[in-house]
Amino acid sequence: MKAATYRGPGDVRIEEHPTPEVEEPTDAVIRITHTAICGSDLWFYRGQEDYEEGSPVGHEPMGIVEEIGDDVSHVEPGDRVFAGFAISCGECEFCRKGLHTACKTGGFWDGPGVGGAQAEKLRVPHANGTLVRVPDRYADDEDALEALLPLTDVMGTGHHAAVCADVEAGDTAVVIGDGAVGLCAVLASKRLGAERIIAVGHHEDRLELAEELGATETVSSRGEEAIEEIQEITYGGANHVLECVGAESSLETATQVVRPGGNIGYVGVPHVESPDFVEQLFFQNASFTGGPAPTRAYAEELMQDVLQGTLDPSPIFTKTVDLDGVPQGYEAMDEREAVKVMVKLDA
């Protein structure tokens, strides 16, 4: 089969890989129909994160079940399914707590021994705990499928940021980051009833999209100027700050604009040289909660809203490619020509 493959910084190629098969009784094999390129994929693409050369890439799978192991009972061949970016058993201590990304026997799609989702097919370990079945009524509804695809990662991650920041009805939320996760965090904050949603970023077109998705105000300035502007319009800072980038500058901004006693929900993978921002949190008595989003824990809740028409994160996809176009999709995201790229295979 064909799969997108990492060959070094700035070099993702479509190559032939062995077709996956059921290896364990708890496995399933799915034929990928939709997947995506994630902003977090750019860390290894830009050489800022170690990644094994020759490894398949991608962690946002949606497709049709082709084969199941003897112990798989939650899905059947022919079912339309999707999965979060983490593999999870659904039964261990952490899965029962809703922390599926800490599953004792789980892992991640583009980890050792597991194929990437930017491919024609994918073996799914722990299929009972990992796969989410799309109701038959919507299994061939392209609009619904494209709105559900962000639940594999960025919509669940944006929601996790809002939950960790303790966003509730009537609140003011500051969302730092105008990528796909930040835009989904705007949607999540709106969904949870925030009265004011301040989107912070550097790209006017993305901030315009943030407003379309529910942001009431935007801030496009940088550094100290941005911090001063946020503090001014929030009268000294916000109780609910959603950090959706992971860069040192965005983490520092978050700690500068959170109100004493407030909450920062952080979901951007931290890439920092200095942990000095933690000292600011200490003196603010502010909470700093987050991590890799347990998207599986949120899947049914968010899917219900998508299917009833009250949640639609699909506008974050500003470019669509086929599998052969994945290298061009990486280039578009790297050059900020696309917010997020959807990959559609023959359905």
N, C-alpha and C positions, 0 to 999 in steps of 0.2 A: 504494500500500500504506500501511498504518498503521505509524507508528514513534513511539516516545517521543522527545520533542524538548525541548531546554533553552531556556527563555524568560527566564531570569533567576533570581537566588537564590530558592530555595523554590518555583520554578515549573517543573515538568516537565509537559508536555501530550502527549496523543496526537494527532498530526496526520498529514495525508496527505503522502507523499513519492513521488517517482518510483520505480516498481518497478525494482530493479536488474537489469542484464543483463550477460552476458559481454562484456567490453571488450577483453581481451587473451587470447591463446591459452593462457596459464597460469591463467586465472580459472576459478572455479566459482561457481554461484549455489546457495545452500541455502535451504530453507524452514525457518524457525526453529520448533522444537517446544518447546524448553526454553531458558531463559536465567535470569539472576539480576540482582539489584541488589547492588552491591558497596559495602563500607564506604568505599572510595576515591572512589566517586561522590559521597559526602557532602561532600567538600572543595569541589567546584564548586557543589553544591546549597546549601551554606551561604554561598556567596560568598567562600570562603577561597582560591579558586584561579580564575584566569582561564579562561573558557570562552566560545567564540563563540556568541552568541545565534542560535537557529534550527538548531543542529547536532543530529543524532541522537545518542543516548547508549547506553551499554551495551557491554560488552566480554567477555561470557562466553557464546559461542554453541554451541548444540547443535541439530542439525536433520537434514534429509534432503536429499541432493543432488538438485537438479532439472535442472541444466544444467552442462556442462563445456566448456572450450575445447579446441582441437585438441591442445594439448601436455600436457593433464592425463592422467596414466596411473595414479595411485595410487588414485583413487576413480572410481566410476561413478554415473550417475543411479539413485536408489533406495537408495543406501548411507546408513546412519545414521552421522553423524560428529559430532565436536566439535572445538573449537580453543581454544588458549590465548589470552590477551589480547593477544598480539603476532603480527603477520604475519611469516613468515620463509621465506626461499627454500630452506633446507635444504642449500645447496651452498657458500655463501661461507666464508671463513676462520673467521668467528665462529660460524656455525651448526655447522661441523664440530667446533669446540671445545666445543659444547654451550651457547654463549652466544647463543641465538636472539633474545633481546631486543636484541642489538647487530647484528643482520643488516644488511648494507650496503644492501640494497634493500627492507628490510621497513618496518614501522611499527606503528601501533596502530589498533584498530577505530574509536575515536571521534576519529581525527585528520582533518586536511584531506583531502577527496576520498574518504573511506571511510565508509560508513554505520555506524551503531551496531547492536549486537546485540539491543537491546530493540525488535524490529521483526518484521514478518511474514516478511521475506526479507533476505538479506545477500549481497553480492558478496564473494567470497573471492579476493583476489590470491594468487599463489604457492600455489595449492591443493595442489600436490604436497608442498610443505614445511610447510604450515600445518595441513592437516586431518588428523585422526586418525580412522581408521575403526573403528567398533564392530563386533566379530564378529557375523555374522548371527544366531548363536544367542541373542544378547542384544539384538538390534536393537529388539525390541518388549517387552522385559522392563522394565516401569516402575520396579520397585525398583532394578534395576541402573542404569538411566539416571539416576535421581535420585542414586544414589551416585557415578556418574561425573561428573555436572555440576560438582561442586566442583573437578575436575581442570582445568577451564578457567582457574581462577585460584587460589582460596584454599587448596586442598589442595596444589597445586604450590608455592605461595608459602610455606606453613607448612613444607613439606618442605625448601625452599631455605634457610629460616632454620636448620633443624636441621643441614643439611649444612654451611652456612657456620660454624655454631657448633661443628662437629666433634663432634657427639653420636655416641657409640658405646655398645655394650653395657656395662652396669654404671655408666654415668655418672649424675651429678646434673645436671639441666637446669632452668634457671629461665626460664619463659615469661612475658614481660611483655606484657599485653594480653589482654582477654577477649572480643574480637570474633571474627568468623569465622576470621580468619587465626590469631589466637592459639589458638583451639580446635583448628584443624587442625595447628598447631605442636605441641600436646600429643599429638595422634594420631601425628604424624611422629616425635616423640621416643620414644614408646612403640614404634612400629614398628622404630626403630633400636636398641631394647634398653635405653633409659635405665632405671636402677633407681629413681631418685627424679625426679619431675617436679613442680615447684612452679609453680603457675599464679597469676599476679598480676593482679588486676583490682579493679573497684569495684562489681560487680553480683553479688549473691549468687546469683541464678538462673543466671547464666552460669557462675559458679564451680562451682555444683552440676553443670552440664552438663560442665564441664571434668573433674570427678571421674568422671563416667560415661564419659568418653572416655579416661581413663587417668591423670589427675593424681593424685599420691599425697598432695599437700598443697596448700593454697590460702592466699593472703595477700590480704586485702581492705582493709588500711589504706592510707593515702596518704602521699606525701611522705617526710619523714625517718623517720616512724614505720614505713613500709613497708620502707625501706632497712635500718633497724636490725633489723626482724623477719627479713628475708631473711638478713642477715649472721649473725644469731644461729642460725637453724636450719640454715645451711650451714657453720657454724663458720668464718666469715670470708669468705664469698663462694663463688661457683660458677665452675668452669672453663668452663661452657657456658651462655651467656645468649642467649636468643632475643628480639629486640626486634621487636614486631609491631604497632606503632602509628604511629610517626613523629613524635609530638609531642615538644616540647622536654623536657617532664617525664619522659617514658618513656625517652628517650635518656639523660638525666642519671641516672635510676635504674639503667639498664643499666651505665653506667660506674662507678657506685658499688658495685655488687654483684658485678662480675666479679672473680675472683681474679687476682692478678698472674700474668702469663703465660697467662691464659685467652683465650677466644674469644667475641666477640659476633657473632652472625649477625643482621643487621638487614635487614628487608624492608618495614617501614613507610615510606611516602614521607616523607622528612624535611621537616618544616615548623618551622623554627627561626629565631629572631631573633638568637641568639648561638651561635657555635660553641665556646663555652668548654668544653663536655664533652670536646672532643678533648684538652685538656691533661691531663685525668684519665687518658685512655687512654695518653698518652705516659708518664706516670710509673708506670703499671701494667705497661708493656710488654705490653699486651693487644692482640690483633688485633681489627680492626673490619672485617668482611667481609660483603658482601651487595649488595643492589640489586634491580632488577626481576627477579623470578624467571623463569628460562628454562623455563617450564612445559612447553614442547614437548619439552625434553630428558628430562623425567621422566615423560612421559605413558604410554608403554608399560609402564614398570616399575610405576607406581602402578595402572594399569588392570588389570594382571595380578592384583594383590592384591585389588582391588575385586571382580573377577569370580570369584575363587576364595573369596571370602567372608571374607578376613582383614583387610579395611580397609573401613570404612563411614563416610564423613564426612557422610552425608545428615542426621544429627540437627542440624546447624547451621542447616538451613532450619526456621525456626519460624513462618513465614507463607507462604502461597501465594496468588498473584493471577493473573488473566488479563492480557492486554496492556492492556485498558482500565483495569485496576486498578493499573497501574504508578505513577501519581501518589500513590495511597494507600499503595503500598509504600514509596515514598521517605519519606512522612510517618511511617510506622511505624518505619522505621530511624532517621530523624532524631530521633524522640522516644524512642528506645531501647525501643520496644515489640516489636521483632523483632530477632533476632540477624542473620539474613540472610533475604532474601525471594527465593523462587523464583517465576519467571514461567513459566506453562505456557500454550502456545497449542494450538489444535486440532492433534492429531497425525495 
